[in-house]
Amino acid sequence: MNTLLVYPEIPETFWSFKHALRFIGKSASQPPLGLATIASMLPDTWLMHMVDMNVRPLRDRHLKWADLVLVSGMTLQRDSAREIIKRSKEAGCTVIAGGPLFTLEHDSFEEVDHFVLNEAELTLPPFLEDFQIGRPEHLYTTESFCDLTTSPVPRWSLIEQNRYATMGLQFSRGCPFDCEFCNVTTLFGHKPRTKSAGQIIRELDEMYASGWRGSAFFVDDNLIGHKKALKQDLLPALIEWRKDKVGYSFNTQASINLADDEDLTHAMVEAGFRTVFIGVETPSEESLAECGKKHNLRRDLVQDIKKLQHAGLEVQGGFIVGFDNDTTTIFQRQIDFIQKTGIVTAMVGMLQAPAGTKLFDRLRKAGRLLGQMSGDNVDGSTNILPRMGLDALHQGYQHILDSIYQPKQYYERVKTFLREYEPPRIRIRLPFKQMVENTRALFRSMIRLGVLGKERLEYWKLLGWTLLRKPRQLPIAVTFAIYGYHFRTICSPQG
């Protein structure tokens, strides 16, 4: 059975990093971890090929070869997924779809032959069993959650590793919190489930054996959701594994209460974690209470973020405007908060209501929904009617983006971070190939940003300041300068 696994194209968004990736000669941030995992669950007798449309186009010859087309994706890949399905059906292929997009919106994709939804560890085996005897059903779904210790090692052999900036891992699914706007618990439940540390080490061993020497992103929605498993099992295993390895730093997502546990923070840094994305959302206590973000309430968010930075973690932040309790003063408050904390990578989006969330249900009952959400956090769209009014929300939102990614304010924020950041004492030994890529990126940034860019004065001022004050942190400063170019291109075209 010729099986084609296709990952839809991600539009140019905040997290695509497409404009930044050109500096290091990469095509995409990370490979489709879900499809690579699915591939390991398919029969060994099936011939498989993967096309990630973020690194290469889907050709007619691919579809001509295929008997089956397996497609997965997220909400923001909706348009590309539709095109894949249309072309696959025209080519006479059987289309099988799964993943978050289809789990939440499968009724909108009439051309798909079979849906394998929710967690594939549970729904793929019965589909395969029915398919083998020639009686597959149209829809396979479940309300149960799987035991992650049954999840296989992803099939890295299908991945063109040299096209990606980082690789992906997943230790846990589920989140113990209940934010009104978030669909993570809809998809994966409130009780975090984890793989064993041994599973993660096997995945890393295979990744290392395949030649990967860069960073790896733990895609968990909240890595610290199951603190006991993280502290007692995973982190000690990672610390031991990295002792004789070249390369390998880790990035992830976590909740702000990480700052409450100094031992956990230091263990993560020792294990190789260098960046953590945190959903800060808003400095407004009223809006945090409104959306159920209880773990962000009654704490000094600025000091918590600086505590993590000082421990050796770069904090990336997610921010939202458009809550019912927001007034037009929230826009400047967000700008001031972001500048004060030195969160360089600050993703600010207008509130959107994903299907399956409490927010979606509440606003639907109130007649305040405007259709489907785009899934893009910074495309200037929302599917809700905000209390402050759409015009006020759009104008204030654009003001935030124009401000925080304007070169002077952006580069000042980089310096704010570098003043607070304490580089980990444990150095990461870089492989020669990565050192070459870093050097190439430096020279490209000098030309594109330091000579041709409108921000050239701020660029050279940052590099000079860093060399004088924080010379060890020059690579980080250059990386942030490159990120800034991407953010301005995506978020503030006139910048």
For each residue, the residues with C-beta under 8 A, 3 or more apart:
1: 43 45 46 47 67 68
2: 46 47 49 65 66 67 68
3: 42 46 47 48 49 66 67 68 70
4: 48 49 50 51 62 63 65 66 68 69 70 93
5: 32 35 38 39 48 49 50 51 70 71 72 158
6: 50 51 52 53 58 69 70 71 84 88
7: 32 35 50 51 52 53 54 71 72 73 77
8: 53 71 73 77 80 81 83 84
9: 53 54 77 80
10: 13 16 28 54 76 77 80
11: 16 76 79 80 376 379
12: 16 18 19 489 490
13: 10 16 76 376 377 378 379 490
14: 347 376 377 378 487 490 491
15: 29 347 377
16: 10 11 12 13 28 29 54 490
17: 20 21 29 165 483 486
18: 12 21 22 28 486
19: 12 22 485 486 489 490
20: 17 23 24 482 483 485 486
21: 17 18 24 25 26 27 28 29 165
22: 18 19 25 444
23: 20 440 441 444 445 448 482
24: 20 21 165 437 438 440 441
25: 21 22 437 440
26: 21 29 163 164 165
27: 21 54 55 56 163 164
28: 10 16 18 21 31 52 54 55 163 164 165
29: 15 16 17 21 26 164 165 166
30: 33 164 165 166 167 168 217
31: 28 36 52 159 160 161 164 167 168
32: 5 7 35 36 50 52 72
33: 30 36 37 154 168 169 170 219
34: 37 38 72 99 120
35: 5 7 32 38 39 50 70 72
36: 31 32 33 39 40 50 154 155 156 158 159
37: 33 34 40 41 120 151 152 154 155
38: 5 34 35 41 42 70 72 98 120 124
39: 5 35 36 42 48 50 154 155 158
40: 36 37 152 153 154 155
41: 37 38 120 121 124 125 152
42: 3 38 39 46 48 128
43: 1 46 128
44:
45: 1
46: 1 2 3 42 43
47: 1 2 3
48: 3 4 5 39 42 155 158
49: 2 3 4 5 62 65 66 158
50: 4 5 6 7 32 35 36 39 158 159
51: 4 5 6 7 56 57 58 62
52: 6 7 28 31 32 55 56 159 160 163
53: 6 7 8 9 56 57 58 80 84
54: 7 9 10 16 27 28
55: 27 28 52 160 163 164
56: 27 51 52 53 160 163
57: 51 53
58: 6 51 53 62 63 84 87
59: 62 63
60: 63 64 91
61: 64 65
62: 4 49 51 58 59 65 66
63: 4 58 59 60 66 69 87 88 91 93
64: 60 61 91
65: 2 4 49 61 62
66: 2 3 4 49 62 63 69 88 91 93
67: 1 2 3 93 94
68: 1 2 3 4 93 94 95 96
69: 4 6 63 66 84 88 93 94 95 96
70: 3 4 5 6 35 38 96 97 98
71: 5 6 7 8 81 84 85 88 95 96 97
72: 5 7 32 34 35 38 97 98 99 101 102
73: 7 8 77 78 80 81 99 100 101 102
74: 77 99 100 101 375
75: 78 100 101 104 105 354 372 373 374 375
76: 10 11 13 374 375 376
77: 7 8 9 10 73 74 80 81 101 375
78: 73 75 81 82 101 105 372 375
79: 11 82 83
80: 8 9 10 11 53 73 77 83 84
81: 8 71 73 77 78 84 85 97 101 109
82: 78 79 85 86 109
83: 8 79 80 86 87
84: 6 8 53 58 69 71 80 81 87 88
85: 71 81 82 88 89 95 97 109 111 112
86: 82 83 89 90 111
87: 58 63 83 84 90 91
88: 6 63 66 69 71 84 85 91 93 95
89: 85 86 92 93 95 111
90: 86 87
91: 60 63 64 66 87 88
92: 89
93: 4 63 66 67 68 69 88 89
94: 67 68 69 113 114
95: 68 69 71 85 88 89 111 112 113 114
96: 68 69 70 71 112 113 114 115 116 127
97: 70 71 72 81 85 102 106 109 112 114 115 116
98: 38 70 72 102 103 115 116 117 120 123 124
99: 34 72 73 74 102 103
100: 73 74 75 103 104 183 187
101: 72 73 74 75 77 78 81 104 105
102: 72 73 97 98 99 105 106 109 112 115 117
103: 98 99 100 106 117 118 141 187
104: 75 100 101 183 186 187 354 355 356
105: 75 78 101 102 108 109 355 372
106: 97 102 103 109 112 115 117 139
107:
108: 105
109: 81 82 85 97 102 105 106 112 115
110:
111: 85 86 89 95
112: 85 95 96 97 102 106 109 115
113: 94 95 96 138
114: 94 95 96 97 127 131 136 137 138 139 140
115: 96 97 98 102 106 109 112 138 139 140 141
116: 96 97 98 120 123 124 127 140
117: 98 102 103 106 123 139 140 141 142
118: 103 122 123 141 142 143 187
119: 122 123 142 145 146 173 188
120: 34 37 38 41 98 116 123 124
121: 41 124 125 146 147 148 150 151
122: 118 119 125 142 144 145 146
123: 98 116 117 118 119 120 126 127 140 141 142
124: 38 41 98 116 120 121 127 128 140
125: 41 121 122 128 129
126: 123 129 130 140
127: 96 114 116 123 124 130 131 136 137 140
128: 42 43 124 125 131 132
129: 125 126 132 133
130: 126 127 133 135 136 137
131: 114 127 128 134 136
132: 128 129
133: 129 130
134: 131
135: 130
136: 114 127 130 131
137: 114 127 130 140
138: 113 114 115
139: 106 114 115 117
140: 114 115 116 117 123 124 126 127 137
141: 103 115 117 118 123
142: 117 118 119 122 123
143: 118
144: 122
145: 119 122 173 174 188 189 191 193
146: 119 121 122 150 151 193
147: 121 150 193
148: 121 151 172 173 193 194 195 199
149: 195 196 199
150: 121 146 147
151: 37 121 146 148 170 195 199
152: 37 40 41
153: 40 199 202 203 206
154: 33 36 37 39 40 168 203
155: 36 37 39 40 48 158 159
156: 36 159 161 206 207 210 212
157: 210
158: 5 36 39 48 49 50 155
159: 31 36 50 52 155 156 164
160: 31 52 55 56 163 164
161: 31 156 164 167 210 211 212
162:
163: 26 27 28 52 55 56 160
164: 26 27 28 29 30 31 55 159 160 161 167
165: 17 21 24 26 28 29 30 214 215
166: 29 30 214 215 216 217 251
167: 30 31 161 164 207 212 214 215 216 217
168: 30 31 33 154 216 217 219
169: 33 200 203 204 216 217 218 219
170: 33 151 173 195 218 219 220
171: 194 195 200 218 220 223 230 234
172: 148 192 193 194 195 220 222 223 225 226 229
173: 119 145 148 170 188 189 192 193 220 221
174: 145 184 185 188 189 190 191 192 193 221 225
175: 182 184 185 188 190 192 221 222 225
176: 190 191 192 222 225
177: 182 185 190 222 255 292 293 294 295
178: 185 190 292 358
179: 182 279 291 292 293
180: 290 291 292 357 358 359 362
181: 291 320 351 352 353 354 357 359
182: 175 177 179 185 354 357
183: 100 104 186 187 354 355 356 357
184: 174 175 187 188 221 222
185: 174 175 177 178 182 188 189 190
186: 104 183 354 356 357
187: 100 103 104 118 183 184 356
188: 119 145 173 174 175 184 185 221
189: 145 173 174 185 193
190: 174 175 176 177 178 185
191: 145 174 176
192: 172 173 174 175 176 222 225 226
193: 145 146 147 148 172 173 174 189 226
194: 148 171 172 226 229 230 233 234
195: 148 149 151 170 171 172 199 200
196: 149 199 200 233
197: 200 201 233 234 236 237 238
198: 201 202 237
199: 148 149 151 153 195 196 202 203
200: 169 171 195 196 197 203 204 234 237 238
201: 197 198 204 205 237 241
202: 153 198 199 205 206
203: 153 154 169 199 200 206 207
204: 169 200 201 207 208 216 241 248
205: 201 202 208 209
206: 153 156 202 203 209 210
207: 156 167 203 204 210 212 216
208: 204 205 211 212 213 245 248
209: 205 206
210: 156 157 161 206 207
211: 161 208
212: 156 161 167 207 208 216 247
213: 208 246 247 248 431 433 434
214: 165 166 167 247 248 434
215: 165 166 167 247 248 249 250 251 274
216: 166 167 168 169 204 207 212 248 249 250 251
217: 30 166 167 168 169 250 251 252
218: 169 170 171 223 250 251 252 253
219: 33 168 169 170 252 253
220: 170 171 172 173 223 225 252 253
221: 173 174 175 184 188 225 253
222: 172 175 176 177 184 192 225 253 254 255
223: 171 172 218 220 230 252 253 254 276
224: 227 230 254 255 257 258 261 264
225: 172 174 175 176 192 220 221 222 255
226: 172 192 193 194 229 230
227: 224 230 231 261 264
228: 231 232
229: 172 194 226 232 233 234
230: 171 194 223 224 226 227 233 234 235 264
231: 227 228 235 263 264 267
232: 228 229 236
233: 194 196 197 229 230 236 237
234: 171 194 197 200 229 230 237 238 271
235: 230 231 238 239 264 267 268 270 271
236: 197 232 233 239 240 267
237: 197 198 200 201 233 234 240 241
238: 197 200 234 235 241 242 250 271 272
239: 235 236 242 243 267 270 271
240: 236 237 243
241: 201 204 237 238 245
242: 238 239 245 248 271 272
243: 239 240
244:
245: 208 241 242 248 429
246: 213 429 430 431
247: 212 213 214 215 428 429 430 431 434
248: 204 208 213 214 215 216 242 245 272 428
249: 215 216 272 273 274 428
250: 215 216 217 218 238 271 272 273 274
251: 166 215 216 217 218 273 274 275 276 277
252: 217 218 219 220 223 273 275 276 277
253: 218 219 220 221 222 223 276 277 278 279
254: 222 223 224 258 276 277 278
255: 177 222 224 225 258 278 279 295
256: 259 278 279 280 295 296 299 301 304 305
257: 224 260 261 295
258: 224 254 255 261 264 265 268 276 278 308
259: 256 265 304 305 307 308
260: 257 304
261: 224 227 257 258 264 265
262: 265 266 311
263: 231 266 267
264: 224 227 230 231 235 258 261 267 268
265: 258 259 261 262 268 269 307 308 311 313
266: 262 263 269 270 311
267: 231 235 236 239 263 264 270 271
268: 235 258 264 265 271 273 276 313
269: 265 266 272 273 274 311 312 313 424 426
270: 235 239 266 267 424 426
271: 234 235 238 239 242 250 267 268
272: 238 242 248 249 250 269 426 428
273: 249 250 251 252 268 269 276 313
274: 215 249 250 251 269 312 313 314 424
275: 251 252 313 314 315 316
276: 223 251 252 253 254 258 268 273 308 313 314 315 316
277: 251 252 253 254 315 316 317 318 345
278: 253 254 255 256 258 305 315 316 317 318
279: 179 253 255 256 293 296 317 318
280: 256 283 296 301 305 317 318 319 337 343
281: 287 288 291 293 296 318 319 320
282: 287 288 319 320 321 323 326 330 334
283: 280 301 333 334 337
284: 287 288 323 325 326 330 333
285: 288 289 297 298
286: 289 290 325
287: 281 282 284 290 291 323 324 325 326 330
288: 281 282 284 285 291 293 294 296 297
289: 285 286 292 293 294 297 325
290: 180 286 287 323 324 325
291: 179 180 181 281 287 288 320 323 359
292: 177 178 179 180 289 358
293: 177 179 279 281 288 289 296 297
294: 177 288 289 297
295: 177 255 256 257
296: 256 279 280 281 288 293 299 301
297: 285 288 289 293 294
298: 285
299: 256 296 304
300: 303 304
301: 256 280 283 296 304 305 337 341
302: 305 306 337 340 341
303: 300 306 307
304: 256 259 260 299 300 301 307 308
305: 256 259 278 280 301 302 308 309 315 317 341 342 343
306: 302 303 309 310 341 342 420
307: 259 265 303 304 310 311
308: 258 259 265 276 304 305 311 313 315
309: 305 306 313 314 315 342 417 420 421 422
310: 306 307 420 421 422
311: 262 265 266 269 307 308 422
312: 269 274 421 422 423 424
313: 265 268 269 273 274 275 276 308 309
314: 274 275 276 309 344 345 417 421 476
315: 275 276 277 278 305 308 309 341 343
316: 275 276 277 278 343 344 345 346 347
317: 277 278 279 280 305 338 341 343 345 346 347
318: 277 278 279 280 281 347 349 377
319: 280 281 282 334 338 346 347 348 349
320: 181 281 282 291 323 348 349 350 351
321: 282 326 330 331 334 348 349 350 351 393 396 397 400
322: 326 350 351 382 384 386 388 393 397
323: 282 284 287 290 291 320 326 351
324: 287 290 386 387
325: 284 286 287 289 290
326: 282 284 287 321 322 323 330 386 387 388
327: 330 388
328: 331 388 392 396
329: 332 333
330: 282 284 287 321 326 327 333 334 396
331: 321 328 334 335 396 397 399 400
332: 329 335 336
333: 283 284 329 330 336 337
334: 282 283 319 321 330 331 337 338 348 400
335: 331 332 338 339 399 400 403 404
336: 332 333 339 340
337: 280 283 301 302 333 334 340 341
338: 317 319 334 335 341 343 346 348 404 413
339: 335 336 342 404 409 412 413 416
340: 302 336 337 416
341: 301 302 305 306 315 317 337 338 416
342: 305 306 309 339 413 414 416 417 418 419 420
343: 280 305 315 316 317 338 346 413 417
344: 314 316 410 413 414 417 480 483 484
345: 277 314 316 317 483 487
346: 316 317 319 338 343 404
347: 14 15 316 317 318 319 377 378
348: 319 320 321 334 338 377 378 397 400 401 404
349: 318 319 320 321 352 377 378
350: 320 321 322 380 381 382 386 393 394 397
351: 181 320 321 322 323 359 382 384 386
352: 181 349 373 374 375 377 381 382 383 384
353: 181 357 359 360 363 369 373 383 384
354: 75 104 181 182 183 186 357 359 360 373
355: 104 105 183 360 372 373
356: 104 183 186 187 360
357: 180 181 182 183 186 353 354 360 361
358: 178 180 292 361 362
359: 180 181 291 351 353 354 362 363 384
360: 353 354 355 356 357 363 364 369
361: 357 358 364 365
362: 180 358 359 365 366
363: 353 359 360 366 368 369 384 385
364: 360 361 367 368 369
365: 361 362
366: 362 363
367: 364
368: 363 364 384 385
369: 353 360 363 364 383 384 385
370: 382 383 384 385
371: 383
372: 75 78 105 355 383
373: 75 352 353 354 355 381 382 383
374: 75 76 352 379 381 383
375: 74 75 76 77 78 352
376: 11 13 14 76 379 381
377: 13 14 15 318 347 348 349 352
378: 13 14 347 348 349 401 490 491
379: 11 13 374 376
380: 350 394 397 398
381: 350 352 373 374 376
382: 322 350 351 352 370 373 386 390 393
383: 352 353 369 370 371 372 373 374
384: 322 351 352 353 359 363 368 369 370
385: 363 368 369 370 390
386: 322 324 326 350 351 382 389 390 392 393
387: 324 326
388: 322 326 327 328 392 393 396
389: 386 392 393
390: 382 385 386 393 394
391: 394 395
392: 328 386 388 389 395 396
393: 321 322 350 382 386 388 389 390 396 397
394: 350 380 390 391 397 398
395: 391 392 398 399
396: 321 328 330 331 388 392 393 399 400
397: 321 322 331 348 350 380 393 394 400 401
398: 380 394 395 401 402 492
399: 331 335 395 396 402 403
400: 321 331 334 335 348 396 397 403 404
401: 348 378 397 398 404 405 491 492
402: 398 399 405 406 492 494 495
403: 335 399 400 406 409
404: 335 338 339 346 348 400 401 409 410 413
405: 401 402 409 410 484 487 488 491 492 495
406: 402 403 409 410 488 492 495
407: 410 411 454 455 458 459 484 488 495
408: 411 412 458
409: 339 403 404 405 406 412 413
410: 344 404 405 406 407 413 414 458 484 487 488
411: 407 408 414 415 455 458 459 461 462 481 484
412: 339 408 409 415 416
413: 338 339 342 343 344 404 409 410 416 417
414: 342 344 410 411 417 418 462 477 480 481 484
415: 411 412 418 419 462 465
416: 339 340 341 342 412 413 419 420
417: 309 314 342 343 344 413 414 420 421 480
418: 342 414 415 421 466 469 470 473 476 477
419: 342 415 416 470
420: 306 309 310 342 416 417
421: 309 310 312 314 417 418 473 476
422: 309 310 311 312
423: 312 472 473
424: 269 270 274 312 427
425:
426: 269 270 272
427: 424
428: 247 248 249 272
429: 245 246 247
430: 246 247 434 435 438
431: 213 246 247 434 435
432: 435 436
433: 213 436 437
434: 213 214 247 430 431 437 438
435: 430 431 432 438 439
436: 432 433 439 440
437: 24 25 433 434 440 441
438: 24 430 434 435 441 442 475
439: 435 436 442 443
440: 23 24 25 436 437 443 444
441: 23 24 437 438 444 445 478 479 482
442: 438 439 445 446 478
443: 439 440 446 447
444: 22 23 440 441 447 448
445: 23 441 442 448 449 450 459 478 481 482
446: 442 443 449 450 451
447: 443 444 450 451 452
448: 23 444 445 451 452 453 485
449: 445 446 452 453 455 456 459 481 482 485
450: 445 446 447 453 456 459 460 463
451: 446 447 448 456
452: 447 448 449 456
453: 448 449 450 456 459 485
454: 407 495
455: 407 411 449 458 459 484 485 488
456: 449 450 451 452 453 459 460
457: 460 461
458: 407 408 410 411 455 461 462
459: 407 411 445 449 450 453 455 456 462 463 481
460: 450 456 457 463 464
461: 411 457 458 464 465
462: 411 414 415 458 459 465 466 477 481
463: 450 459 460 466 467 474 477 478 481
464: 460 461 467 468
465: 415 461 462 468 469 470
466: 418 462 463 469 470 471 473 474 477
467: 463 464 471 474
468: 464 465 471
469: 418 465 466
470: 418 419 465 466 473 474 477
471: 466 467 468 474
472: 423
473: 418 421 423 466 470 476 477
474: 463 466 467 470 471 477 478
475: 438 478 479
476: 314 418 421 473 479 480
477: 414 418 462 463 466 470 473 474 480 481
478: 441 442 445 463 474 475 481 482
479: 441 475 476 482 483
480: 344 414 417 476 477 483 484
481: 411 414 445 449 459 462 463 477 478 484 485
482: 20 23 441 445 449 478 479 485 486
483: 17 20 344 345 479 480 486 487
484: 344 405 407 410 411 414 455 480 481 487 488
485: 19 20 448 449 453 455 481 482 488 489
486: 17 18 19 20 482 483 489 490
487: 14 345 405 410 483 484 490 491 492
488: 405 406 407 410 455 484 485 491 492 493 495
489: 12 19 485 486 493
490: 12 13 14 16 19 378 486 487
491: 14 378 401 405 487 488 495
492: 398 401 402 405 406 487 488 495
493: 488 489
494: 402
495: 402 405 406 407 454 488 491 492
